[in-house]
Amino acid sequence: ATKRNMQWLATYAAKNGASSSVYDVDVLRALPRHVRINPRKPCTVDEVRAALGLHAAVVEQSPLFPDVFSVAAAHDAIADDHDAAAGDDKDGTDATKSHANENNKKSRKGVDVAHTTLYKNHQLYGIDLSSVVAVHALDLRPGVDVLDICCSPGAKLCLIADRLWDAGSGQVRGTVTGVDISLKRLTTCRKLVRKYKVMKTR
């Protein structure tokens, strides 16, 4: 379904004079993902780097949001090196070409955060950086009620609820309400909120 959507977007871009490279699947997959530490099951920066680094990832802590990390695949340089080696190889052996192709496949797949121990232990979850910036721009304070329209898959809901945490009372003050047109997506959202034990969210 994702591939069909990308093809549709590429066709739409071409008809409207925009560059179709914006919707290239491999380009999009090469972009870094972002993850956030679950404050209810915290982990250290070193633990995040160690866990994600095992999956051949380049991990960078956000300078603006200390609990958010960008995660990018580290296979590209390896794949490029093998491609160069394959081009320089006069014999063009099948083994060299196969190795280069395998690394290119890995590069296109990107980093699978879901296979990390921290993700399985509910200590990390994926989130779009744009969602983090949007919540930060609201400058939320405990005691307010927030409505999140088009809320699925739910990571932004979790972040909003965390911003309403009142350290003095030791609880969330205020409420977060998520709305989405799709019942299926709302189910996904509920599961995420329960999984990360977010309070005062509906």
N, C-alpha and C positions, 0 to 999 in steps of 0.2 A: 504494500500500500504506500509506503514511504517513497519507494522508487517511482511509482506512478505519479505521486504528487509532485516530485521533483521534476519529472518530465513535463508535466502540465505547466509548472511554473516557468520552466525553460522556454516552452512554446509561447507562453503568455509574454515573457520578456522580449522574445524575438519579434513578436507582432507589434510591440509597443516601443521598439527602438532601444531597449535596455540590454545590457550585457548579460548573456545567459550564464556566464561564468559565476555569477552571484549565486546561482542555484546548483552549481556542480556538486554532486554527492560527495566526491572525494575531498573537495575543498572544505565542505561543511564538516565532514568527519575529522578533518585535520585540526579544526578549531579546538581550543582547550575546553574541557568540561569544568564545572565548578562544583565543589562539595562544601558542606558546612558541618561543623562539629555540633552534635546534639548536646546541649548543655545539661540535660538530665542524665546523660551517660558520657561525661567528658573524657577526652583523651588529650595527650600532650602533642605539641607540634612535632616533636621527634617521632612519636608513634605514628602520626599521620604520614610523615615523610618515609618512614621505614616500611609501613604497610603498602603504600602506593608505589614506592620505589621498587618493590619486589615484582611489580607488574610492568616493569620497563617504562616507567612514567617520569616525566619532568614535573616536579611538584613545586609550586611557588605559593607562599603565603601572601594574601592580599595586604597591601600596605595600609588600606583604609578600613578593612573589616578583618580583624585578627582571627575570627573563627571561620573564615572562608579561604579556600585554597583552589587555585587553578591546577588542572591536571591535563597534561598533554602527552601524546604518544612520543616515545623516544626512538621509534623504529625508522623514522624518515632518513636520518643521517646514515644509519646502517644500510638501509635499502639503497640510498644514493651511492654509497661506497661500493656495494656489490654490483650496481648497475655499471659504474665506471670500470670496475674490474672486468666485468663481462665484455664491455666494449673494447678494452685494451687487450683482452685475451685473443691471441691470433688463432688459436684452435677453436674458440667458441664452444668449449665443452658443455655438455648437457648438465653436468653437476653444477657448474658455476651459474648457468642460466636459471636452473631450478632454485638455487639458493637465493638469487636475486628476486625471483618471482615470489618466493615464499615470504621474504621480508617485505615486499611490496603489499602482499595480502595482509600481513600483520599491521602495516602502517595504515591501511584503509579501514581496518576494524577499529582502530583507536584503543583507548584504555577501558577495560571492563571493570569499573569500580565495584560492581555487584559481587565480584569474586573475592574481594578483600575481606579480611577478618573483621575489620572495624565496621564495615557495612553490614556484615552478617550479624554483628553484635548490636546493631542499631546505634552505633556511635557516630556514624557519618551518614549524611544523605545528600543526594544530588539537588542542586538548585541553580536556576539561571542567574547569572550576574545581574541582569536587568531587573529581576525581582528583588534582589538584595538592595540595589540602588534605589528602586522605587519605595521600598519600605523605609530606607534610611532617610529619604527626602521628606517623608511624612513627619519625621521628628516626633514619634509617638511617645506618650507618657502614660504611666499606669492610671487607670480610671476611665479611659475613653472606650467607646464602643466602635468597632471597625466593621465595615461591610466590604467583603472582597468579592467582586463580581467576576465571573469566569475564573473560578478559584482552583480548578483542577490543574495539576495533580495534587496540590496541597502543600508544597514546600513553603510557599509564601505565607500560607496560613500559620504554619509552624513558627516562622520567623516573626510574624506580627504578634502572636501570642507571647513569644519570648520577650518582645520589646515592652509588653505590658506587665512584666514581672516586677513586683514590688519587693525589693530586698528587705525593707523594714517589716512588712507583715509576713514575708515568706510565702507569698501566693500571687497569682495573677489577679490584678484588679482591672476590671473592664471585661468586655467580651469581643470575640471575633466570630463573625457569621460569614460563611462561604456560600455562594450561589453559583450554580452552573446550569446551562440549558440541558446538558446530557446527564441522565440518571446513571448511566454506566460510569461516566467520569466522576460523578459525585460519590459513587461507591468506592472508586479508587482513592478519592480524597479522604473519605472516612477511614479507610484502612490505614492510610499513611499517618493520619492524626493519632489513631489508636496505637499504631506501631511505635511511634516516638513519644507516646504518653503526654500529649499536649493537652493542657487544661483550658477550660473556659472557651472552647472552640466548638462550633456547631455547623 
